[in-house]
Amino acid sequence: MKDFRSTVMEAALQQLASSDPFIWLIEVRVPSDPPQRLRLTNYSTPISRGTDTGGHPLIWYPFPIAHGDMSEQVRGSLSDLTINVCNVTREIMDELELYQGLVDQPVVIRLVHSQGLNDPAAESRFDGNVVQTNVRDSVASFKIAATNVTKTLFPKNRLLAFDCGWVYGSSQCGYAIPAVCTNVVGGGFDFCGRTLDDCVERGEDEEARGLASRHPDRFGACPGIRLGA
């Protein structure tokens, strides 16, 4: 359990009653282009807490929200929570239809105290994903659950002995493809056979062009893998 000592949460949790309420802050990723964050709160006024990478304050906007108790499954002890968003407007309905109900999108749920909004440590946080969405009349219900590691594909990448798995010119590959290529060392290559020999040649080209030599260190295969009998 998280240690709330030295934060406003410590005293608030020990009170039988308080005029200063706890506040739910819900943040869900919307897979738009570029991705955006939908931030909602059950409080009566907008809540400012923290800043983004540009230093601008993050705002959670009031919305009719209700949620059930957090539960744990018998096997795996994976928490889940249902959030009901009431008075769904046509705009939100359009977003749900456009992005498949936001299923599989990450969600961050925070419980904070109204007197500790400026203290990053004074919060109880739950991270999960939307696993199911149901819309009835003017209520949208979102089932939020923690990531189920038993359903995670492992390993995520297929490892090959001699064929590089990186996309040519990608960040994993690291090769800078020039706008005009001669396809000889010193003039750049617009193709790659994804073999170790080609990777060595790309490294020679990088040196000839005065670039940082990243190859064949970035070769995306594992020559040491033993072939099956």
N, C-alpha and C positions, 0 to 999 in steps of 0.2 A: 504494500500500500504506500502511496506517495506520502512523504513527510511534509506537512504544511506548517511546521513550526517556523516562527519568525515571520509569518505572513498574516495578513488580515483574516485568512481562512481559519486559522487556529482558534481565534476567539469566536468567530461567527459560528463555527461548528458546535461549540459548547453552549450556545445560547438556546434557551427553550423558545424564545420569540424575539424577533428583531424587526425594527421598522425599515431596515436596509435589506433589500431582498437579494437572493441569488438569481443569476441571470444565465439563460442558456444562449450560447452562440453556436450557430450551425453554419458550416462552410462546405460547399460542394463544388466540385470542378465541373464546368460545362465544356464539352469537347468542341467548342467553336474554333474558328481559325482567325486569330490566335485564340488559344484556350482562355477562358475567363473563369472567375470565381463568383458564385452566388452566395452572398452572406446575409443570413437572416437571424433575427433575435425575437424572443417572446416578450421583450421589454417594450414599454410604451413609447420610448424615444430612441433615436439612433444611438448606437454605442460605438465609440472610438476606442480601439485597443491595438497597439502596435503599429508598425509602419511597413510598407513594402520596400523592395530593393532600391527604389528611388527616393525613399524618405518620406513618402506621402502617407498620411494616416489611413489605416484600414477601418472601414465603416460597416457595421452590421445594421440592417434596416428592420424596423418593426414589421411583424407579420403574424397572423393568427396561427400559432403552432402548438400542438399537443403531442406528447409522446408517451409510450408505455414504459414499463419497467425494463431494465436491462437484465437479460437472462443468460444463463450458461447452459450449453448442451451437456448431456450426460457423458458423451464421449468427446474428448478433445478440449472440453472447457472453453469453447469459442463463444464469446459474447455476441449477442445480437440485440437490436433495439428497433422499434417501429416508430416512425415519426409521421404524424398526420398534419398536413398543411391544408388549412380550411380556406374557404372563399377563393377557390382557384379561379383566376381570371383567364380570359381567352388568350392573353399573351403568354402566360405560363403554360397553358395547355398546348399552345403551338410549340413551345420549347420542348415539352415532354414528347410530343409526337415527332419532332425533328430529330431529337437525340435519343430515341428509343427508351424513353422513360428514365434517362440518366443511369441505366443499369451498367454496372462495372465501374462507375466513376467513383473516385476517392472522396470520402467525407471526413471532416474533422468536427467533432462535437466537443464543446468546452462548457464547463460549469464554472462560472466566476462569481465573485461577490461584488456588489455595486460599489463598495468602497475600496476595492483592490484592482481596479481596471488598469492602473499604471504599473502593476507588479506582474511581470511575466511568470513568476513562480507560483502565484496565487490562482491556480486553476486546476481543475480535474479534467483530463483530456481523454477522449476515446477516438481512435482512428479506425476507420473501416471502409467498406465499399457498399454501394447500392447493389443489393442482390435481387430485389424484386420491387416492382412498382404497380400499384393498383389505383385506378381512378374511378370514383363513384360520385355521381352528382357533382357537388362542388368541393369534394375532399379528395386529396391525393395522399396515398399512404406509401411510405418508403420504408422498406425493411433494410436496415443497415447491419452488416455483420463484419467481424474481423476476418482477415484473410485466412482462408483454409489451406494450410500448407500441404495437406494430404492431396489436394487437387492441383497443386502446382506442378507444371511440367518440369522434370529434372532428368538429365541436364537440359537447359534451354537451348543450347547450341550443339550441333552435331560436329564431332571432332574427326577430322580426316588426316591421313598420314601425309599425303603429298599434294592435295588440292587446297589452295588457300580459300578460306570461307568468307573473307571480307569483300565488300563491294568495292570495286576498283575506284580509287580516288576519294573514298569515304574517310571520315575521321578516324575509323579504326585502321584503315589502310595507310593513310597519311601521305600518299603520293600526290604531289601538286602537278596536275595535268595542265600544261600551258595552252593558251588559246590556239596557237598554231604549232603542230607537231611534225617533226621530220621522221619520227619512228626509228631514229638512230641515236646512239649515246651522244649526249650533248644537245640534242634538239627536242627531247621530250617524246613520250609515247602516249598515244590515245587508246591503247589496248593493252591487255595483259592476259597471258595464258594461265595465270594463277599457279604457276609452277615455281619451285625454288630457284631454278635457273633464271626465269624471268624476273624474279624478285631481286636477285643479285644484280642483274642488268639494270634494273630501275635504280638501285643504289649507286651504281657507277654513273648513271645519268645524272643523279642528284649532285654527285661530286663534280662532274664536268660542268654543271650549270651553276656551281657555287652555292648550292643549297645545303641545308643540314642533311646529313646522310642518315636516313631512317630505315633503309633497307639493306640487307634482308631481315633486320631485327623485327620488323613489323609483319613478317611472314605469318599468315593466319592458318597454318597447318601444323601438325605435330609429327615430324618425320620419325620420331622415336617410338610411335605407336606400332606395336607388333601386329602384323596381319594375321587374320584367323587361319587356322589350319584347314 
